């Protein structure tokens, strides 16, 4: 159906042409799913945009050819190409919140496309849209038809995007990172949904991801892209059982595996440095494994100490407005009767789906959200009894790494100024010269460069921004850090680097963490103990191995079953 021949894409930059894709070729058969995998910057998404002819001549120079059922898409006039978009090929974009128009209802955005391509009237287009919402298993289709994108969850927005892509019955569906940053349970349902729709409609599917675990669940054949080139292509089972290229081995190895206990995760560089030598994933994992008895010795030492943090009967409830003057006795129990201890030097993992109360719990502990009741005892100090001035003073000991590093950095401040600010507020060091020296040391410690001091947040990649906010959290020499979904939106290769950094810093500075994630594989890798949260309550707590291999709760079993293969 689709033939891509010697496709190269060069972007126009102030410094000349930059070749993002370097002469790649592949075919897609009817009813087939091809997976395209690689890190950010490998050329995956740019290839998808080119297949849809969404890059214009002012942006890029495109060479090679793309044939759809024998018709060259590269030479078609724009009005002819517009007819193919939607009918011939459709695309699910990476980030549904930025792909959906925030000022238009979800229903209108789909009926608009249906009326344009299928020439239906308004009532028929609405009927077809609601049928599509039912097909993609959206709850309350009529209500979502009239909802704006910000009023529905991330998983629901992704289903709206899928419905939009399917609205004109395409022969080929291109899905660009459609599950990135979604809960593993939501991710699993989206993958199952795409496979179901593909089978029912006999579509072909191009599925783009940085995560080989996800690719293994959906693809028939896989292309591995690295720096704009296809470095390996194989049927999915062969690629997983016998990867050939060092880069493919690195991508497979850097995803946390629940079956291994590793001091640190392998990274792509470990395999690329080995080059084409025969090096297996197992050999690299052996290099990073804990020595016999090392884990038991660590846990004995950890739990022989008094706790650093004691949470008892913590509640954070949000009132639901109803009745006269919005007075209400009803409340959303975001955190409900939660009690646990955290020990010095420990990493306590907190796992659960979006909306379970993880982030609210983390922010309640720091009093960024005021709890309704309960006690928070840090080093024998009751944090709930502290006045604002006293709380600010103790905040240098308790820090947080937020979920989205870009939104937690001031876009108008350089990285250097953002890192110096907490040192100035808490009056660390006597002058800015000494503070700048400290900041440069911090940048070096998180593997960034001195020249990054004067750059702005938008000039960095996601992984680099995450390192910047880690450096900012370390600036005040804290004892305790809450890491809130701090790796959820990163490539698996960058995620491995950040997880390794978090562990190294713990050893170096004797840090204590609560590590929050929706990904049970990540939590199991990094945690000494694990807590599973559901609907505001801790439903299971204990040793990560015990919970993973012998879960007691159905909810925990569902999380485990959702980990990609």
C-alpha positions, -999 to +999 in steps of 0.1 A: +000+000+000+027+025+011+062+026-004+088+050+010+119+053-012+152+069-002+134+096+018+157+124+031+145+155+050+168+185+054+156+215+076+166+250+068+185+266+097+206+298+101+237+276+098+226+259+066+207+226+060+204+201+088+197+165+076+171+150+100+163+119+079+189+103+058+176+083+028+153+058+045+132+032+026+104+009+038+071-006+027+038-011+044+014-039+034-024-040+036-035-048+072+001-047+085+013-028+116+048-014+113+065+000+144+090+029+142+111+032+173+139+054+184+148+082+208+136+119+205+155+134+176+159+101+157+136+113+129+104+093+137+079+121+139+094+141+111+090+110+089+053+108+098+047+144+091+064+140+057+041+110+049+012+133+055+028+162+036+026+184+066+061+200+061+062+228+036+089+239+013+098+269+034+107+246+064+124+217+047+140+202+016+125+168+009+140+143-015+129+107-024+094+096-029+063+084-010+038+062-030+003+054-018-013+027-039+010+037-067+003+074-065+033+097-057+023+119-028+053+142-032+042+155-065+004+159-059-011+194-058-021+205-023-059+204-030-055+167-042-034+159-011-060+174+011-085+148-002-061+120+007-056+133+043-085+118+062-096+093+035-063+078+024-042+085+055-049+100+089-027+108+119-030+107+157-006+134+170+017+130+199+001+154+224-037+156+223-039+187+244-019+208+220-035+190+189-071+198+200-083+234+197-090+246+233-118+270+223-139+245+203-159+216+217-146+180+210-177+173+190-174+203+168-138+195+159-148+161+145-180+171+128-161+198+110-138+172+094-167+149+086-187+176+069-156+187+049-146+152+036-178+131+036-202+160+026-227+151+054-251+177+069-247+189+105-272+164+120-256+134+101-221+145+111-231+147+148-247+112+146-215+098+131-193+116+157-213+101+186-211+066+169-173+071+167-171+081+204-190+049+212-166+029+189-135+043+207-152+035+240-156+070+254-180+072+284-210+095+281-205+102+243-232+129+242-216+148+272-181+146+257-195+159+223-203+192+241-172+192+263-140+213+258-106+195+258-096+208+292-128+192+307-118+156+300-089+133+311-057+126+291-069+092+281-102+106+270-085+133+249-064+106+232-096+087+224-111+119+209-080+122+187-084+085+176-120+092+167-110+122+147-084+102+128-109+075+121-138+098+111-132+096+073-124+059+072-086+060+064-068+031+048-036+039+068-035+053+104-003+069+116-001+070+154+027+092+167+036+084+203-002+080+212+005+065+246+034+086+259+029+099+295-003+080+299-009+056+328+002+021+320-035+009+324-047+037+301-018+029+277-029-007+276-065+001+268-054+025+240-032-002+224-060-028+227-084-003+212-061+004+182-057-033+175-095-038+177-102-009+154-075-020+130-089-055+127-125-044+123-117-018+097-088-037+080-066-007+083-028-006+081-010+011+110+022+030+114+029+031+152+057+054+164+071+051+199+104+054+219+093+024+240+101-010+226+079-026+253+049-008+238+060-017+202+062-054+212+024-053+220+012-039+187+037-042+158+042-070+132+074-055+120+098-029+135+121-002+121+147+011+145+158+047+138+189+063+151+202+098+141+179+099+110+188+064+097+171+030+099+198+009+117+177-023+120+145-037+105+130-071+114+097-089+124+089-080+160+096-115+174+130-117+157+140-082+168+132-090+205+148-124+205+179-116+185+186-078+182+216-071+160+225-034+163+240-021+195+215+007+196+186-017+195+201-037+223+205-004+243+168+005+238+157-029+249+180-030+280+174+006+294+137+000+301+134-012+338+126-049+340+107-062+370+127-094+368+161-079+376+176-061+406+201-036+392+222-009+410+218+011+378+201+007+345+221+001+313+220+030+289+223+032+251+259+045+254+270+012+271+261-007+239+273+019+214+307+020+231+310-017+227+303-012+190+297-043+169+313-066+194+292-095+205+277-080+237+244-092+251+219-075+272+224-102+299+261-094+301+255-057+306+229-064+332+252-087+351+277-059+353+252-036+370+235-063+393+236-061+431+262-084+447+248-114+467+234-102+500+239-065+492+201-056+490+194-075+523+223-057+541+210-023+528+174-029+540+186-042+575+206-009+579+177+013+566+150-001+589+172-002+621+169+036+623+141+058+636+119+073+608+128+106+593+091+113+584+060+100+601+026+105+584-004+096+605-041+097+596-035+123+568-066+136+550-069+161+522-105+166+512-119+190+486-155+203+490-179+197+462-201+228+457-239+221+459-270+234+474-277+269+488-247+293+483-226+262+473-225+250+509-218+213+509-212+185+533-199+164+504-162+162+496-137+145+472-114+125+495-082+129+475-062+116+504-081+095+529-067+083+563-031+077+550-004+066+574+032+055+568+068+062+579+099+070+557+133+061+569+166+081+564+183+071+531+152+052+519+134+054+486+097+048+492+079+042+459+043+054+455+024+040+425-011+044+412-032+056+382-039+093+375-064+106+399-056+082+427-042+110+450-004+105+446+004+141+437-020+155+462-004+133+489+031+146+479+020+182+480+001+178+512+032+165+530+050+197+519+020+218+527+018+231+492-018+219+496-031+223+531-043+190+545-077+187+561-065+167+591-038+143+604-002+148+613+031+152+594+061+148+616+095+155+600+125+150+623+102+153+654+088+186+641+050+188+634+049+205+600+012+212+603+018+234+634+044+256+617+037+293+608+046+304+572+080+318+582+089+286+601+077+265+573+098+284+547+129+279+569+123+241+570+116+239+533+154+239+526+154+204+541+123+191+522+122+197+484+101+185+454+109+177+418+077+185+398+063+164+371+067+188+342+102+205+344+093+231+317+063+245+336+082+245+369+110+267+355+105+304+349+108+308+311+121+344+316+150+334+339+182+318+328+191+284+343+218+301+364+193+326+378+167+299+385+193+279+405+207+309+423+173+321+435+168+295+463+204+302+475+195+340+477+161+334+494+177+312+521+209+334+523+233+306+515+268+320+510+278+356+514+276+369+478+265+360+443+300+352+432+301+323+457+265+313+448+274+312+411+304+289+419+280+266+438+255+266+409+283+257+384+292+228+406+256+216+407+253+218+369+285+197+366+271+172+391+240+166+370+260+162+339+254+197+324+280+222+311+291+255+325+279+273+294+243+262+302+243+287+331+233+316+308+207+297+287+169+297+290+147+267+297+134+265+261+169+259+248+171+225+265+157+190+258+132+174+282+159+153+298+182+183+303+154+203+319+148+174+343+184+176+353+181+213+359+152+209+383+171+181+401+201+205+405+177+232+418+162+207+444+198+198+455+209+235+458+199+238+495+213+205+506+180+189+515+175+157+535+142+147+518+130+150+482+096+141+467+100+131+431+066+136+415+064+117+381+098+130+374+105+106+345+071+098+331+073+119+299+110+110+291+123+087+264+132+053+280+169+060+273+168+094+289+146+080+317+173+054+325+199+082+327+178+103+351+169+073+373+206+064+375+214+100+384+187+100+412+203+069+427+238+082+425+228+115+442+211+095+470+243+076+477+264+107+475+243+130+497+224+104+518+190+116+504+156+102+513+130+100+485+093+095+481+093+085+444+059+089+427+050+072+394+022+055+375+047+030+362+051+000+384+082-012+366+100+021+373+088+020+410+099-016+415+134-008+401+141+023+422+122+016+455+133+000+488+096-003+497+065+003+476+030+017+483+001+012+460-026+040+461-061+039+448-090+064+453-071+083+480-061+053+501-030+031+504-043-003+494-010-022+496+024-016+511+056-036+515+086-051+497+085-045+459+092-081+451+065-093+474+039-070+459+050-077+423+050-115+426+023-119+452-001-090+449-031-091+473-054-065+457-071-067+423-061-031+416-024-040+420-029-071+398-043-048+371-013-024+373+011-054+370-008-068+340-006-035+322+033-033+322+043-036+284+059-069+275 
